[in-house]
Amino acid sequence: MSVPSDIDRLMGELADGNRDAFSPLFRALWSPALKVCQRMTRSDADAADAAQAAMMRILERAGEYDKRRPAVPWALGIAAWECRTLQRKKHRLRETDATPVVSDDGATAEELEQRELVGAAMHALGTLSEADQQTLTSTYWDTAAAASGATLRKRRERALTRLRDSFRRLYGLD
């Protein structure tokens, strides 16, 4: 029953007050809502929480549904909004958490995050050519540069562009 026209019909019934339409509508929308939430939160637990909150919000806001519009984008928009809300709450919780997270070796959460980032950058650096690696190491670690002035600046610019591209390709981040 996941045909969009069936979902539109069920959503219309729910909007008209037929609460019996919610169970089949829930079954039809659960999988797409969960997929959207998984993509946005990148965590199965958070995705399930956000998808459940979205399904509750759909039930609560069914009376606001415009029957002239498709139901799936409306419902998935609510799911996306619930994901953003969950992420904001988690971010605020991290900001107000007074107890620092410490690892087994005594490193704080920030230090662990910095280690991961440095490790990722070093991995991306390892994918570059030997010439690009030498250019970047000579620029940032004060080793003897093979070139100077404008030549070094241009090589560094090109090497940094390739490093950013490699990092994005490997980790999908900017």
Residue pairs with C-beta under 8 A, 6 or more apart in sequence:
1 7
1 10
1 24
1 27
1 28
2 28
2 31
2 32
4 70
4 71
4 72
6 28
7 25
7 28
7 29
7 71
7 72
7 75
8 67
8 70
8 71
8 72
10 21
10 24
10 25
10 28
10 71
11 21
11 25
11 62
11 65
11 67
11 71
11 74
11 75
12 65
12 67
12 71
13 20
13 21
14 21
14 22
14 25
14 59
14 62
14 65
15 62
15 63
15 64
15 65
15 67
17 63
22 59
22 62
25 58
26 55
29 55
29 58
29 72
29 75
30 51
30 55
32 72
32 75
32 76
33 51
33 54
33 55
33 75
33 76
33 79
34 47
34 48
34 51
36 51
36 76
36 79
36 80
36 83
37 46
37 47
37 48
37 50
37 51
37 54
37 79
37 82
37 83
38 44
38 47
40 47
40 50
40 80
40 83
40 84
40 87
41 47
41 50
41 83
41 86
41 87
46 83
46 86
46 87
46 90
47 83
49 86
50 79
50 82
50 83
50 85
50 86
51 79
51 82
53 82
53 85
53 86
54 75
54 78
54 79
54 81
54 82
57 78
57 81
57 82
58 75
58 78
61 78
65 71
65 74
66 74
100 108
100 109
101 108
101 109
101 112
102 108
102 109
103 112
107 115
120 167
120 170
120 171
121 163
121 167
123 170
124 163
124 166
124 167
124 170
124 171
125 133
125 136
125 163
125 166
126 133
127 166
127 170
128 136
128 159
128 162
128 163
128 166
131 155
131 159
132 155
132 158
132 159
132 162
132 163
133 159
134 146
135 146
135 152
135 155
135 156
135 159
136 156
136 159
136 160
136 163
137 143
138 144
138 145
138 146
138 152
139 145
139 152
139 156
145 152
147 155
167 173
168 174
